[in-house]
Amino acid sequence: MTYSIIEVITMEIALFYSKENSDHLKAANLVKKAVKNLGISATITERDVQMPDPQIIVNGFDFRTLLEKPRSGSGTKLSYDSVLKALESTAW
């Protein structure tokens, strides 16, 4: 008889944002939607800090470098596809 042990790993996702930036709600919704659609087991924490753009940290890794960069201006362009790709690359 063969037994398989399945280890469920919970991804730790931290969302840092400033309440002064209205993009924080969008970023939180994008992360939650991507986690749900990928079927990832994740703990999502949100923290209000003084920063110009929302920042997503997954398992201690900053995904800013993996997300699409805007054509002009500053900051990181958050889209569902970019968040999905970033989470997917870590989950599998």
C-alpha positions in Angstrom: 0.0 0.0 0.0 1.3 3.4 -0.9 0.5 6.6 0.9 0.8 10.1 -0.4 1.4 13.0 1.8 0.0 16.2 0.4 1.4 19.3 2.0 -0.7 22.4 1.7 1.4 25.5 1.7 -0.2 28.7 2.5 1.1 31.7 0.5 1.7 34.8 2.6 0.6 37.9 0.8 1.0 41.4 2.2 -0.5 44.4 0.6 1.1 47.7 1.7 -0.8 50.9 0.7 -1.7 54.4 1.7 -5.3 55.3 2.3 -4.6 58.6 0.5 -4.1 56.6 -2.7 -7.4 55.3 -4.0 -5.6 52.5 -5.9 -5.4 50.5 -2.6 -8.9 49.1 -3.0 -8.3 48.1 -6.6 -5.0 46.4 -5.6 -6.7 44.5 -2.8 -9.5 43.4 -5.1 -7.1 42.3 -7.8 -5.1 40.2 -5.4 -8.1 38.5 -3.8 -9.7 37.7 -7.2 -6.4 36.2 -8.5 -6.0 34.1 -5.4 -9.5 32.8 -5.7 -9.3 32.1 -9.4 -6.0 30.3 -9.0 -7.3 28.2 -6.1 -4.3 29.3 -3.9 -4.3 28.9 -0.2 -3.2 32.3 1.0 -3.2 34.6 4.0 -3.7 38.2 2.9 -2.8 41.0 5.2 -3.3 44.6 4.4 -1.3 47.4 6.0 -1.7 51.2 5.7 1.7 52.8 5.4 2.9 56.0 3.8 3.8 55.1 0.2 2.8 56.5 -3.2 1.7 53.2 -4.8 0.3 49.9 -3.5 3.0 47.3 -3.0 2.4 43.5 -3.1 4.8 41.2 -1.2 4.4 37.5 -1.6 6.3 35.1 0.7 8.7 38.0 1.4 9.3 38.7 -2.3 8.4 42.1 -3.8 6.5 41.6 -7.1 7.0 45.2 -8.3 9.7 44.0 -10.7 7.4 41.4 -12.2 4.4 43.6 -12.7 4.0 45.6 -15.9 5.6 49.0 -15.9 3.5 52.0 -17.1 4.5 53.6 -20.4 4.8 57.0 -18.8 4.6 58.5 -15.3 5.7 56.8 -12.1 4.6 53.8 -10.1 3.5 50.3 -11.0 0.6 49.5 -13.2 -1.6 47.0 -11.4 -3.9 44.9 -13.6 -5.6 41.6 -13.0 -3.4 39.9 -15.6 -0.2 41.2 -14.1 -1.2 40.2 -10.5 -2.4 36.8 -11.8 0.9 36.1 -13.6 3.0 37.2 -10.5 1.0 35.0 -8.1 1.0 32.1 -10.6 4.8 32.2 -11.0 5.2 31.8 -7.2 2.3 29.3 -6.6 3.6 26.7 -9.0 
